[in-house]
Amino acid sequence: MSISINLQEIKSSIPESITLVAVSKTKPVSDLMEAYDAGQRIFGENKIQEMAEKYEETPKDIQWHMIGHVQRNKVKYMAKFVSLIHGVDSLKLLKEINKQAKKHNRVIDCLLQIKIAKEDSKFGMSFNDASALLQSNEFSELKHVSIVGLMGMATFTDNLSQVETEFKLLKSTFKILKILNPKLLTISMGMSGDYKLAIDCGSTMIRVGSSIFGSRNYQ
């Protein structure tokens, strides 16, 4: 199976309103360009340095999404070009993104990462933390970031009813927080193994890697 065929199969299986982020982490630029040539323009990476290197080597109409955990000291490397940062889990991080965006005279779109999984290894904010952040004076002073939605990662499990419960938790959290911040439009949840379930539960953006590019080779 080719990357372009995989991509077309996924696109034909999801509603047009769903944004597909092709997760190109650990994959060479040649693979990414095969997806690009098939029409894909949104790519997700989980390491800032790798994303910055690929940005330099690829067409400038690509939208780059940072989907991994963000270290504050590395925000500066992506501030000039990143299109959306999925994993914002603290006001401290948001302030750093704001500071770096200001240097480039940009407003960077961000998603608040909500902890919906039971696993300790998953990052994210509680509902109460996110609610407090959106209502805080400190947040209202940040002019170079825009919170446009929420992101969540379900537990890595074969128990789909648990995954469904976690996805529905993100959707209900979104509904309440949208009252506080009407700019919230995006719900980023669902990956290769569960994106159809995520869409059924209200996802508007899916992050798909191995179903497009094949399984990853972590060396």
MDTraj code that builds the backbone (N, CA, C; nanometers):
import mdtraj as md
import numpy as np

residues = "MET SER ILE SER ILE ASN LEU GLN GLU ILE LYS SER SER ILE PRO GLU SER ILE THR LEU VAL ALA VAL SER LYS THR LYS PRO VAL SER ASP LEU MET GLU ALA TYR ASP ALA GLY GLN ARG ILE PHE GLY GLU ASN LYS ILE GLN GLU MET ALA GLU LYS TYR GLU GLU THR PRO LYS ASP ILE GLN TRP HIS MET ILE GLY HIS VAL GLN ARG ASN LYS VAL LYS TYR MET ALA LYS PHE VAL SER LEU ILE HIS GLY VAL ASP SER LEU LYS LEU LEU LYS GLU ILE ASN LYS GLN ALA LYS LYS HIS ASN ARG VAL ILE ASP CYS LEU LEU GLN ILE LYS ILE ALA LYS GLU ASP SER LYS PHE GLY MET SER PHE ASN ASP ALA SER ALA LEU LEU GLN SER ASN GLU PHE SER GLU LEU LYS HIS VAL SER ILE VAL GLY LEU MET GLY MET ALA THR PHE THR ASP ASN LEU SER GLN VAL GLU THR GLU PHE LYS LEU LEU LYS SER THR PHE LYS ILE LEU LYS ILE LEU ASN PRO LYS LEU LEU THR ILE SER MET GLY MET SER GLY ASP TYR LYS LEU ALA ILE ASP CYS GLY SER THR MET ILE ARG VAL GLY SER SER ILE PHE GLY SER ARG ASN TYR GLN".split()
xyz = np.array([
    [0.0853, -0.1206, 0.0000],
    [0.0000, 0.0000, 0.0000],
    [0.0885, 0.1252, 0.0000],
    [0.0488, 0.2228, -0.0793],
    [0.1265, 0.3458, -0.0825],
    [0.0682, 0.4490, 0.0133],
    [0.1495, 0.5464, 0.0488],
    [0.1066, 0.6534, 0.1385],
    [-0.0120, 0.7288, 0.0785],
    [-0.0047, 0.7577, -0.0506],
    [-0.1135, 0.8344, -0.1134],
    [-0.2450, 0.7563, -0.1132],
    [-0.2371, 0.6251, -0.1341],
    [-0.3592, 0.5422, -0.1306],
    [-0.4154, 0.5384, 0.0118],
    [-0.3272, 0.5179, 0.1108],
    [-0.3716, 0.5188, 0.2508],
    [-0.4428, 0.6493, 0.2850],
    [-0.3838, 0.7586, 0.2403],
    [-0.4385, 0.8913, 0.2687],
    [-0.5775, 0.9078, 0.2073],
    [-0.5901, 0.8663, 0.0815],
    [-0.7201, 0.8803, 0.0142],
    [-0.8262, 0.7928, 0.0807],
    [-0.7853, 0.6736, 0.1253],
    [-0.8815, 0.5836, 0.1918],
    [-0.9348, 0.6469, 0.3205],
    [-0.8452, 0.7073, 0.3995],
    [-0.8881, 0.7704, 0.5245],
    [-0.9773, 0.8907, 0.4945],
    [-0.9343, 0.9735, 0.3991],
    [-1.0131, 1.0932, 0.3666],
    [-1.1530, 1.0573, 0.3185],
    [-1.1632, 0.9467, 0.2441],
    [-1.2952, 0.9085, 0.1924],
    [-1.3832, 0.8462, 0.3009],
    [-1.3200, 0.8087, 0.4151],
    [-1.3974, 0.7428, 0.5215],
    [-1.4405, 0.8390, 0.6320],
    [-1.4000, 0.9658, 0.6226],
    [-1.4365, 1.0626, 0.7266],
    [-1.5153, 1.1785, 0.6667],
    [-1.6022, 1.2421, 0.7465],
    [-1.6768, 1.3571, 0.6954],
    [-1.5830, 1.4696, 0.6522],
    [-1.6269, 1.5500, 0.5549],
    [-1.5431, 1.6596, 0.5052],
    [-1.5130, 1.7626, 0.6129],
    [-1.5997, 1.7700, 0.7138],
    [-1.5819, 1.8711, 0.8191],
    [-1.4691, 1.8363, 0.9168],
    [-1.4186, 1.7133, 0.9092],
    [-1.3132, 1.6691, 1.0015],
    [-1.1760, 1.7077, 0.9470],
    [-1.0934, 1.7697, 1.0316],
    [-0.9565, 1.8044, 0.9937],
    [-0.8649, 1.6855, 1.0201],
    [-0.7912, 1.6460, 0.9165],
    [-0.6982, 1.5335, 0.9280],
    [-0.5560, 1.5860, 0.9445],
    [-0.4952, 1.5542, 1.0588],
    [-0.3543, 1.5853, 1.0827],
    [-0.2740, 1.4589, 1.0533],
    [-0.1877, 1.4660, 0.9506],
    [-0.1030, 1.3510, 0.9175],
    [0.0198, 1.3540, 1.0085],
    [0.0306, 1.2546, 1.0963],
    [0.1374, 1.2541, 1.1963],
    [0.2628, 1.1932, 1.1347],
    [0.3580, 1.2821, 1.1041],
    [0.4771, 1.2412, 1.0284],
    [0.6000, 1.2224, 1.1170],
    [0.5794, 1.2174, 1.2497],
    [0.6941, 1.2028, 1.3419],
    [0.7736, 1.0769, 1.3099],
    [0.9038, 1.0878, 1.3180],
    [1.0032, 0.9823, 1.2897],
    [1.0109, 0.9422, 1.1419],
    [0.9252, 1.0010, 1.0578],
    [0.9248, 0.9630, 0.9160],
    [1.0103, 1.0612, 0.8352],
    [1.0746, 1.0123, 0.7301],
    [1.1598, 1.1009, 0.6497],
    [1.0772, 1.2005, 0.5672],
    [1.1422, 1.3078, 0.5267],
    [1.0756, 1.4110, 0.4465],
    [1.0186, 1.3519, 0.3170],
    [1.0850, 1.2499, 0.2620],
    [1.0356, 1.1883, 0.1374],
    [0.8953, 1.1299, 0.1565],
    [0.8704, 1.0677, 0.2733],
    [0.7362, 1.0150, 0.3026],
    [0.6353, 1.1292, 0.3161],
    [0.6774, 1.2308, 0.3873],
    [0.5912, 1.3480, 0.4068],
    [0.5546, 1.4102, 0.2719],
    [0.6520, 1.4198, 0.1824],
    [0.6273, 1.4801, 0.0512],
    [0.5355, 1.3935, -0.0350],
    [0.5371, 1.2618, -0.0128],
    [0.4426, 1.1757, -0.0864],
    [0.2992, 1.2103, -0.0457],
    [0.2795, 1.2329, 0.0845],
    [0.1473, 1.2743, 0.1332],
    [0.1134, 1.4152, 0.0840],
    [0.2130, 1.5014, 0.0823],
    [0.1930, 1.6389, 0.0330],
    [0.1483, 1.6367, -0.1134],
    [0.2170, 1.5559, -0.1932],
    [0.1839, 1.5476, -0.3365],
    [0.0447, 1.4887, -0.3593],
    [-0.0055, 1.4156, -0.2580],
    [-0.1417, 1.3605, -0.2667],
    [-0.2453, 1.4588, -0.2117],
    [-0.1994, 1.5779, -0.1745],
    [-0.2935, 1.6825, -0.1338],
    [-0.2961, 1.7173, 0.0142],
    [-0.2193, 1.6445, 0.0967],
    [-0.2207, 1.6716, 0.2407],
    [-0.1386, 1.7961, 0.2721],
    [-0.1931, 1.8845, 0.3565],
    [-0.1216, 2.0086, 0.3899],
    [-0.0999, 2.0273, 0.5404],
    [-0.1617, 1.9432, 0.6236],
    [-0.1474, 1.9571, 0.7690],
    [-0.0705, 1.8372, 0.8231],
    [0.0425, 1.8659, 0.8870],
    [0.1282, 1.7597, 0.9397],
    [0.1556, 1.7821, 1.0877],
    [0.1607, 1.6722, 1.1621],
    [0.1841, 1.6789, 1.3060],
    [0.3151, 1.6145, 1.3450],
    [0.3868, 1.6807, 1.4351],
    [0.5125, 1.6283, 1.4877],
    [0.5068, 1.6332, 1.6394],
    [0.5845, 1.5467, 1.7060],
    [0.5838, 1.5499, 1.8525],
    [0.7163, 1.5942, 1.9125],
    [0.8147, 1.6256, 1.8252],
    [0.9410, 1.6821, 1.8735],
    [0.9679, 1.8123, 1.7977],
    [0.9902, 1.9194, 1.8736],
    [1.0028, 2.0517, 1.8124],
    [1.1219, 2.0588, 1.7177],
    [1.2359, 2.0019, 1.7597],
    [1.3556, 2.0094, 1.6758],
    [1.3343, 1.9404, 1.5408],
    [1.2717, 1.8228, 1.5456],
    [1.2451, 1.7481, 1.4214],
    [1.1508, 1.8277, 1.3311],
    [1.0502, 1.8891, 1.3924],
    [0.9545, 1.9692, 1.3152],
    [1.0236, 2.0893, 1.2516],
    [1.1110, 2.1561, 1.3258],
    [1.1815, 2.2740, 1.2738],
    [1.2716, 2.2360, 1.1559],
    [1.3371, 2.1207, 1.1660],
    [1.4221, 2.0743, 1.0552],
    [1.3383, 2.0456, 0.9314],
    [1.2244, 1.9794, 0.9512],
    [1.1378, 1.9473, 0.8369],
    [1.0775, 2.0746, 0.7759],
    [1.0461, 2.1711, 0.8617],
    [0.9923, 2.2990, 0.8133],
    [1.0893, 2.3624, 0.7136],
    [1.2184, 2.3584, 0.7453],
    [1.3194, 2.4207, 0.6582],
    [1.3280, 2.3511, 0.5223],
    [1.2956, 2.2214, 0.5201],
    [1.3169, 2.1417, 0.3978],
    [1.1923, 2.1259, 0.3112],
    [1.0790, 2.1790, 0.3550],
    [0.9522, 2.1472, 0.2873],
    [0.8790, 2.2734, 0.2413],
    [0.7773, 2.2581, 0.1541],
    [0.7031, 2.3738, 0.1042],
    [0.6401, 2.4555, 0.2176],
    [0.6311, 2.5859, 0.1937],
    [0.5895, 2.6752, 0.3023],
    [0.4373, 2.6892, 0.3146],
    [0.3615, 2.6154, 0.2343],
    [0.2151, 2.6174, 0.2544],
    [0.1698, 2.5036, 0.3464],
    [0.2666, 2.4312, 0.4040],
    [0.2322, 2.3277, 0.5020],
    [0.1974, 2.3940, 0.6350],
    [0.0904, 2.3437, 0.6986],
    [0.0569, 2.3855, 0.8350],
    [0.1158, 2.2820, 0.9307],
    [0.2008, 2.3297, 1.0211],
    [0.2664, 2.2399, 1.1156],
    [0.1955, 2.2426, 1.2502],
    [0.1585, 2.1238, 1.2980],
    [0.0945, 2.1097, 1.4287],
    [0.1917, 2.0408, 1.5243],
    [0.2118, 2.1022, 1.6404],
    [0.2933, 2.0398, 1.7447],
    [0.1998, 1.9592, 1.8330],
    [0.2094, 1.8261, 1.8261],
    [0.1110, 1.7423, 1.8964],
    [0.1673, 1.6769, 2.0214],
    [0.2992, 1.6893, 2.0423],
    [0.3606, 1.6239, 2.1575],
    [0.3653, 1.7141, 2.2794],
    [0.4256, 1.6619, 2.3858],
    [0.4444, 1.7413, 2.5077],
    [0.5462, 1.8507, 2.4790],
    [0.5148, 1.9741, 2.5177],
    [0.5990, 2.0891, 2.4831],
    [0.6868, 2.1303, 2.6014],
    [0.8179, 2.1334, 2.5756],
    [0.9107, 2.1868, 2.6760],
    [0.9250, 2.3368, 2.6526],
    [0.9113, 2.4129, 2.7599],
    [0.9090, 2.5596, 2.7460],
    [1.0352, 2.6151, 2.6798],
    [1.1507, 2.5543, 2.7111],
    [1.2757, 2.6094, 2.6572],
    [1.2918, 2.5849, 2.5069],
    [1.1996, 2.5087, 2.4476],
    [1.2106, 2.4813, 2.3030],
    [1.1058, 2.5547, 2.2194],
    [1.0165, 2.6260, 2.2851],
    [0.9095, 2.6962, 2.2120],
    [0.9675, 2.7912, 2.1075],
    [1.0805, 2.8537, 2.1414],
    [1.1405, 2.9536, 2.0510],
    [1.1744, 2.8965, 1.9133],
    [1.2013, 2.7654, 1.9070],
    [1.2412, 2.7057, 1.7793],
    [1.1253, 2.6903, 1.6807],
    [1.0026, 2.6964, 1.7304],
    [0.8877, 2.6781, 1.6395],
    [0.7987, 2.8018, 1.6298],
    [0.8300, 2.9049, 1.7092],
    [0.7379, 3.0182, 1.7221],
    [0.7128, 3.0920, 1.5904],
    [0.8097, 3.0884, 1.4996],
    [0.7915, 3.1666, 1.3767],
    [0.6993, 3.0979, 1.2759],
    [0.6775, 2.9663, 1.2930],
    [0.6036, 2.8963, 1.1868],
    [0.4909, 2.8050, 1.2337],
    [0.4897, 2.7627, 1.3594],
    [0.3916, 2.6612, 1.4006],
    [0.2492, 2.7138, 1.3816],
    [0.1620, 2.6256, 1.3342],
    [0.0243, 2.6654, 1.3032],
    [-0.0693, 2.6413, 1.4215],
    [-0.0489, 2.5287, 1.4917],
    [-0.1336, 2.4948, 1.6069],
    [-0.0523, 2.4111, 1.7053],
    [-0.0611, 2.4471, 1.8339],
    [0.0046, 2.3698, 1.9390],
    [-0.1036, 2.2959, 2.0171],
    [-0.1011, 2.1624, 2.0116],
    [-0.2088, 2.0816, 2.0700],
    [-0.1950, 2.0638, 2.2211],
    [-0.0705, 2.0586, 2.2709],
    [-0.0501, 2.0078, 2.4065],
    [-0.0251, 2.1123, 2.5128],
    [-0.1061, 2.2179, 2.5177],
    [-0.0850, 2.3213, 2.6199],
    [-0.1505, 2.2773, 2.7507],
    [-0.0663, 2.2593, 2.8545],
    [-0.1204, 2.2039, 2.9784],
    [-0.0910, 2.2905, 3.1014],
    [-0.0497, 2.4170, 3.0794],
    [-0.0266, 2.5066, 3.1937],
    [-0.0231, 2.6515, 3.1490],
    [-0.0522, 2.7398, 3.2418],
    [-0.0435, 2.8837, 3.2149],
    [0.1016, 2.9238, 3.1892],
    [0.1960, 2.8597, 3.2596],
    [0.3386, 2.8878, 3.2396],
    [0.3789, 2.8663, 3.0943],
    [0.3350, 2.7538, 3.0382],
    [0.3667, 2.7230, 2.8986],
    [0.3012, 2.8253, 2.8061],
    [0.1777, 2.8598, 2.8346],
    [0.1050, 2.9568, 2.7523],
    [0.1767, 3.0920, 2.7520],
    [0.2278, 3.1310, 2.8670],
    [0.3010, 3.2585, 2.8765],
    [0.4272, 3.2557, 2.7909],
    [0.4960, 3.1417, 2.7904],
    [0.6172, 3.1287, 2.7088],
    [0.5832, 3.1336, 2.5598],
    [0.4752, 3.0659, 2.5197],
    [0.4318, 3.0697, 2.3795],
    [0.3972, 3.2135, 2.3408],
    [0.3278, 3.2826, 2.4294],
    [0.2905, 3.4229, 2.4055],
    [0.4152, 3.5107, 2.3865],
    [0.5135, 3.4894, 2.4737],
    [0.6382, 3.5670, 2.4685],
    [0.7117, 3.5462, 2.3358],
    [0.7207, 3.4201, 2.2932],
    [0.7926, 3.3885, 2.1690],
    [0.7132, 3.4317, 2.0459],
    [0.5796, 3.4197, 2.0523],
    [0.4943, 3.4630, 1.9400],
    [0.5064, 3.6132, 1.9188],
    [0.5150, 3.6865, 2.0302],
    [0.5260, 3.8334, 2.0229],
    [0.6507, 3.8749, 1.9451],
    [0.7607, 3.8010, 1.9638],
    [0.8858, 3.8328, 1.8935],
    [0.8697, 3.8246, 1.7419],
    [0.7770, 3.7411, 1.6985],
    [0.7532, 3.7232, 1.5540],
    [0.6254, 3.7952, 1.5095],
    [0.5697, 3.8749, 1.6004],
    [0.4472, 3.9494, 1.5711],
    [0.3349, 3.8576, 1.5222],
    [0.3191, 3.7456, 1.5922],
    [0.2180, 3.6465, 1.5550],
    [0.1228, 3.6224, 1.6714],
    [0.0062, 3.5694, 1.6384],
    [-0.0829, 3.5098, 1.7385],
    [-0.0845, 3.3597, 1.7085],
    [-0.0411, 3.2800, 1.8050],
    [-0.0326, 3.1350, 1.7831],
    [-0.1561, 3.0667, 1.8428],
    [-0.2227, 2.9876, 1.7589],
    [-0.3396, 2.9114, 1.8041],
    [-0.2938, 2.7930, 1.8893],
    [-0.3679, 2.7680, 1.9973],
    [-0.3337, 2.6607, 2.0903],
    [-0.4589, 2.5844, 2.1315],
    [-0.4388, 2.4578, 2.1675],
    [-0.5434, 2.3762, 2.2282],
    [-0.5015, 2.3463, 2.3719],
    [-0.5960, 2.3518, 2.4631],
    [-0.5677, 2.3076, 2.5995],
    [-0.5771, 2.1559, 2.6037],
    [-0.4732, 2.0913, 2.6559],
    [-0.4756, 1.9458, 2.6680],
    [-0.5433, 1.9082, 2.7990],
    [-0.6546, 1.8369, 2.7880],
    [-0.7317, 1.7925, 2.9040],
    [-0.6959, 1.6470, 2.9339],
    [-0.6718, 1.6182, 3.0591],
    [-0.6374, 1.4791, 3.0968],
    [-0.7664, 1.3976, 3.1071],
    [-0.7884, 1.3120, 3.0093],
    [-0.9099, 1.2296, 3.0093],
    [-0.8778, 1.0832, 3.0387],
    [-0.7502, 1.0444, 3.0241],
    [-0.7107, 0.9043, 3.0439],
    [-0.6808, 0.8772, 3.1905],
    [-0.6920, 0.7519, 3.2267],
    [-0.6603, 0.7113, 3.3639],
    [-0.5094, 0.6957, 3.3834],
    [-0.4364, 0.6783, 3.2726],
    [-0.2923, 0.6526, 3.2803],
    [-0.2175, 0.7730, 3.3367],
    [-0.1247, 0.7482, 3.4264],
    [-0.0435, 0.8559, 3.4842],
    [0.0513, 0.9170, 3.3819],
    [0.0838, 0.8402, 3.2794],
    [0.1838, 0.8885, 3.1831],
    [0.1292, 0.9980, 3.0920],
    [-0.0016, 1.0127, 3.0872],
    [-0.0600, 1.1139, 2.9994],
    [-0.0589, 1.2514, 3.0678],
    [-0.0203, 1.3525, 2.9916],
    [-0.0210, 1.4890, 3.0420],
    [-0.1610, 1.5485, 3.0269],
    [-0.1802, 1.6625, 3.0888],
    [-0.3055, 1.7337, 3.0668],
    [-0.3573, 1.8026, 3.1909],
    [-0.4518, 1.8938, 3.1697],
    [-0.5118, 1.9711, 3.2778],
    [-0.6430, 1.9063, 3.3197],
    [-0.6818, 1.9327, 3.4427],
    [-0.8162, 1.8929, 3.4850],
    [-0.9161, 1.9959, 3.4314],
    [-1.0432, 1.9611, 3.4333],
    [-1.1476, 2.0558, 3.3933],
    [-1.1376, 2.1841, 3.4753],
    [-1.1187, 2.1687, 3.6071],
    [-1.1132, 2.2864, 3.6948],
    [-0.9955, 2.3771, 3.6618],
    [-0.8800, 2.3156, 3.6319],
    [-0.7617, 2.3944, 3.5936],
    [-0.7872, 2.4730, 3.4650],
    [-0.8460, 2.4060, 3.3674],
    [-0.8726, 2.4712, 3.2389],
    [-0.9736, 2.5846, 3.2550],
    [-1.0762, 2.5592, 3.3339],
    [-1.1788, 2.6602, 3.3589],
    [-1.1183, 2.7822, 3.4279],
    [-1.0343, 2.7582, 3.5284],
    [-0.9695, 2.8681, 3.6011],
    [-0.8772, 2.9471, 3.5091],
    [-0.8039, 2.8761, 3.4229],
    [-0.7117, 2.9438, 3.3306],
    [-0.7887, 3.0376, 3.2375],
    [-0.8966, 2.9871, 3.1783],
    [-0.9726, 3.0665, 3.0815],
    [-1.0364, 3.1900, 3.1440],
    [-1.0588, 3.1851, 3.2752],
    [-1.1232, 3.2985, 3.3424],
    [-1.0228, 3.3903, 3.4127],
    [-0.8940, 3.3565, 3.4033],
    [-0.7948, 3.4324, 3.4807],
    [-0.7565, 3.5632, 3.4117],
    [-0.7206, 3.6616, 3.4930],
    [-0.6719, 3.7890, 3.4394],
    [-0.5417, 3.7700, 3.3641],
    [-0.4561, 3.6802, 3.4155],
    [-0.3265, 3.6555, 3.3492],
    [-0.3466, 3.6078, 3.2052],
    [-0.4446, 3.5198, 3.1869],
    [-0.4721, 3.4710, 3.0511],
    [-0.5251, 3.5836, 2.9622],
    [-0.6115, 3.6670, 3.0163],
    [-0.6710, 3.7740, 2.9356],
    [-0.5665, 3.8761, 2.8883],
    [-0.4528, 3.8789, 2.9560],
    [-0.3455, 3.9723, 2.9178],
    [-0.2559, 3.9182, 2.8059],
    [-0.2705, 3.7915, 2.7724],
    [-0.1852, 3.7307, 2.6694],
    [-0.2442, 3.7584, 2.5311],
    [-0.1816, 3.8477, 2.4576],
    [-0.2375, 3.8930, 2.3292],
    [-0.1833, 3.8164, 2.2088],
    [-0.0871, 3.7286, 2.2319],
    [-0.0237, 3.6601, 2.1181],
    [-0.0498, 3.5095, 2.1174],
    [-0.1485, 3.4673, 2.1969],
    [-0.1963, 3.3291, 2.1897],
    [-0.3488, 3.3305, 2.1825],
    [-0.4032, 3.2306, 2.1180],
    [-0.5482, 3.2151, 2.1098],
    [-0.5836, 3.0700, 2.1387],
    [-0.6665, 3.0483, 2.2411],
    [-0.7112, 2.9116, 2.2715],
    [-0.8312, 2.8818, 2.1825],
    [-0.8130, 2.7888, 2.0893],
    [-0.9169, 2.7627, 1.9893],
    [-0.9862, 2.6274, 2.0086],
    [-0.9470, 2.5539, 2.1143],
    [-1.0123, 2.4252, 2.1355],
    [-0.9421, 2.3434, 2.2413],
    [-0.9778, 2.2146, 2.2436],
    [-0.9242, 2.1209, 2.3414],
    [-0.8648, 1.9995, 2.2711],
    [-0.7681, 1.9382, 2.3378],
    [-0.7105, 1.8127, 2.2890],
    [-0.7118, 1.7114, 2.4025],
    [-0.7320, 1.5855, 2.3676],
    [-0.7269, 1.4806, 2.4681],
    [-0.6717, 1.3523, 2.4100],
    [-0.6067, 1.2732, 2.4953],
    [-0.5553, 1.1422, 2.4553],
    [-0.6190, 1.0359, 2.5429],
    [-0.6858, 0.9443, 2.4784],
    [-0.7527, 0.8370, 2.5520],
    [-0.6495, 0.7354, 2.6023],
    [-0.6911, 0.6540, 2.6971],
    [-0.6068, 0.5468, 2.7484],
    [-0.5697, 0.4507, 2.6352],
    [-0.4453, 0.4030, 2.6365],
    [-0.4000, 0.3063, 2.5371],
    [-0.4496, 0.1686, 2.5790],
    [-0.5654, 0.1313, 2.5264],
    [-0.6278, 0.0061, 2.5691],
    [-0.7156, -0.0494, 2.4570],
    [-0.7400, -0.1812, 2.4634],
    [-0.8330, -0.2426, 2.3671],
    [-0.9784, -0.2280, 2.4129],
    [-0.9980, -0.1762, 2.5332],
    [-1.1327, -0.1604, 2.5888],
    [-1.1976, -0.0351, 2.5291],
    [-1.2706, -0.0546, 2.4202],
    [-1.3257, 0.0602, 2.3479],
    [-1.4330, 0.1345, 2.4267],
    [-1.4992, 0.0654, 2.5182],
    [-1.6010, 0.1362, 2.5969],
    [-1.5346, 0.2358, 2.6929],
    [-1.4161, 0.2018, 2.7409],
    [-1.3412, 0.2973, 2.8233],
    [-1.2964, 0.4170, 2.7401],
    [-1.2448, 0.3885, 2.6204],
    [-1.2023, 0.4952, 2.5296],
    [-1.3212, 0.5869, 2.4968],
    [-1.4358, 0.5254, 2.4701],
    [-1.5565, 0.6033, 2.4374],
    [-1.5958, 0.6950, 2.5538],
    [-1.5885, 0.6420, 2.6750],
    [-1.6198, 0.7224, 2.7937],
    [-1.5262, 0.8427, 2.8040],
    [-1.3983, 0.8200, 2.7756],
    [-1.2996, 0.9282, 2.7845],
    [-1.3209, 1.0324, 2.6751],
    [-1.3524, 0.9868, 2.5552],
    [-1.3826, 1.0811, 2.4467],
    [-1.5056, 1.1659, 2.4809],
    [-1.6075, 1.1014, 2.5363],
    [-1.7302, 1.1742, 2.5716],
    [-1.7047, 1.2752, 2.6836],
    [-1.6100, 1.2422, 2.7709],
    [-1.5709, 1.3359, 2.8764],
    [-1.5106, 1.4625, 2.8150],
    [-1.4268, 1.4445, 2.7129],
    [-1.3667, 1.5608, 2.6471],
    [-1.4736, 1.6451, 2.5788],
    [-1.5673, 1.5782, 2.5139],
    [-1.6759, 1.6501, 2.4454],
    [-1.7598, 1.7303, 2.5450],
    [-1.7940, 1.6717, 2.6593],
    [-1.8760, 1.7428, 2.7573],
    [-1.7972, 1.8575, 2.8212],
    [-1.6669, 1.8357, 2.8428],
    [-1.5794, 1.9421, 2.8941],
    [-1.5768, 2.0591, 2.7960],
    [-1.5662, 2.0258, 2.6675],
    [-1.5641, 2.1266, 2.5609],
    [-1.6919, 2.2117, 2.5649],
    [-1.8057, 2.1448, 2.5776],
    [-1.9346, 2.2165, 2.5769],
    [-1.9419, 2.3200, 2.6894],
    [-1.8916, 2.2818, 2.8071],
    [-1.8987, 2.3737, 2.9214],
    [-1.7981, 2.4880, 2.9053],
    [-1.6749, 2.4534, 2.8644],
    [-1.5717, 2.5566, 2.8516],
    [-1.6007, 2.6537, 2.7372],
    [-1.6749, 2.6060, 2.6366],
    [-1.7099, 2.6933, 2.5240],
    [-1.7993, 2.8094, 2.5702],
    [-1.8731, 2.7884, 2.6777],
    [-1.9551, 2.8965, 2.7336],
    [-1.8633, 3.0062, 2.7890],
    [-1.7512, 2.9648, 2.8492],
    [-1.6536, 3.0612, 2.9010],
    [-1.5743, 3.1279, 2.7898],
    [-1.5470, 3.0521, 2.6838],
    [-1.4635, 3.1015, 2.5745],
    [-1.5241, 3.0588, 2.4403],
    [-1.6072, 3.1451, 2.3806],
    [-1.6752, 3.1099, 2.2555],
    [-1.5807, 3.0834, 2.1387],
    [-1.4514, 3.1178, 2.1534],
    [-1.3546, 3.0914, 2.0460],
    [-1.3257, 2.9423, 2.0303],
    [-1.3639, 2.8612, 2.1282],
    [-1.3353, 2.7175, 2.1206],
    [-1.4153, 2.6552, 2.0065],
    [-1.3435, 2.6002, 1.9099],
    [-1.4072, 2.5387, 1.7927],
    [-1.3595, 2.3957, 1.7687],
    [-1.2386, 2.3650, 1.8157],
    [-1.1727, 2.2399, 1.7788],
    [-1.1704, 2.1406, 1.8949],
    [-1.2053, 2.0155, 1.8639],
    [-1.1850, 1.9053, 1.9579],
    [-1.0915, 1.8058, 1.8897],
    [-0.9653, 1.8027, 1.9356],
    [-0.8658, 1.7153, 1.8751],
    [-0.8575, 1.5865, 1.9562],
    [-0.9178, 1.4810, 1.9022],
    [-0.9082, 1.3496, 1.9674],
    [-0.9269, 1.2417, 1.8626],
    [-0.8597, 1.1303, 1.8853],
    [-0.8686, 1.0188, 1.7920],
    [-0.7404, 1.0031, 1.7128],
    [-0.6897, 0.8783, 1.7088],
    [-0.5685, 0.8472, 1.6344],
    [-0.5973, 0.7264, 1.5436],
    [-0.4915, 0.6676, 1.4879],
    [-0.5126, 0.5618, 1.3874],
    [-0.6097, 0.4536, 1.4342],
    [-0.5972, 0.4101, 1.5591],
    [-0.6771, 0.2972, 1.6055],
    [-0.8206, 0.3299, 1.6447],
    [-0.8473, 0.4580, 1.6701],
    [-0.9802, 0.4889, 1.7266],
    [-1.0447, 0.6156, 1.6697],
    [-0.9969, 0.6621, 1.5530],
    [-1.0475, 0.7907, 1.5041],
    [-1.1956, 0.7872, 1.4643],
    [-1.2432, 0.6707, 1.4197],
    [-1.3855, 0.6635, 1.3832],
    [-1.4741, 0.6773, 1.5066],
    [-1.4333, 0.6129, 1.6149],
    [-1.5047, 0.6260, 1.7420],
    [-1.4974, 0.7708, 1.7909],
    [-1.3793, 0.8318, 1.7772],
    [-1.3613, 0.9710, 1.8213],
    [-1.4563, 1.0650, 1.7453],
    [-1.4680, 1.0437, 1.6156],
    [-1.5583, 1.1272, 1.5344],
    [-1.7032, 1.1086, 1.5799],
    [-1.7410, 0.9840, 1.6079],
    [-1.8766, 0.9569, 1.6587],
    [-1.9021, 1.0289, 1.7907],
    [-1.7937, 1.0498, 1.8695],
    [-1.8057, 1.1147, 2.0012],
    [-1.7874, 1.2662, 1.9950],
    [-1.7723, 1.3197, 1.8738],
    [-1.7685, 1.4655, 1.8604],
    [-1.6355, 1.5276, 1.8216],
    [-1.5362, 1.4460, 1.7877],
    [-1.4076, 1.5018, 1.7449],
    [-1.4229, 1.5831, 1.6178],
    [-1.3449, 1.6922, 1.6070],
    [-1.3416, 1.7700, 1.4824],
    [-1.2042, 1.7619, 1.4162],
    [-1.1074, 1.7020, 1.4862],
    [-0.9706, 1.6934, 1.4340],
    [-0.9085, 1.5621, 1.4797],
    [-0.8580, 1.4833, 1.3833],
    [-0.7974, 1.3543, 1.4178],
    [-0.6490, 1.3551, 1.3815],
    [-0.5703, 1.2805, 1.4609],
    [-0.4251, 1.2772, 1.4439],
    [-0.3862, 1.1361, 1.4001],
    [-0.3607, 1.1188, 1.2718],
    [-0.3405, 0.9839, 1.2172],
    [-0.2003, 0.9706, 1.1591],
    [-0.1254, 0.8724, 1.2094],
    [0.0110, 0.8515, 1.1622],
    [0.0308, 0.7184, 1.0937],
    [0.0273, 0.6091, 1.1723],
    [0.0641, 0.4783, 1.1167],
    [-0.0324, 0.4306, 1.0080],
    [-0.1587, 0.4711, 1.0138],
    [-0.2536, 0.4305, 0.9083],
    [-0.2236, 0.4986, 0.7745],
    [-0.1452, 0.6066, 0.7795],
    [-0.1041, 0.6743, 0.6558],
    [0.0365, 0.6310, 0.6153],
    [0.1294, 0.6384, 0.7113],
    [0.2714, 0.6208, 0.6795],
    [0.3251, 0.4811, 0.7074],
    [0.2405, 0.3946, 0.7665],
    [0.2898, 0.2621, 0.8054],
    [0.3468, 0.2680, 0.9471],
    [0.3757, 0.1514, 1.0025],
    [0.4192, 0.1478, 1.1428],
    [0.5546, 0.2179, 1.1582],
    [0.5751, 0.2715, 1.2784],
    [0.6962, 0.3495, 1.3037],
    [0.8119, 0.2610, 1.3456],
    [0.9307, 0.3065, 1.3085],
    [1.0515, 0.2361, 1.3472],
    [1.1265, 0.3209, 1.4486],
    [1.1048, 0.2936, 1.5757],
    [1.1715, 0.3710, 1.6822],
    [1.3095, 0.3122, 1.7066],
    [1.4115, 0.3873, 1.6680],
    [1.5494, 0.3368, 1.6880],
    [1.6084, 0.4046, 1.8109],
])
top = md.Topology()
chain = top.add_chain()
for i, resn in enumerate(residues, 1):
    res = top.add_residue(resn, chain, resSeq=i)
    for name in ("N", "CA", "C"):
        top.add_atom(name, md.element.get_by_symbol(name[0]), res)
traj = md.Trajectory(xyz[None], top)
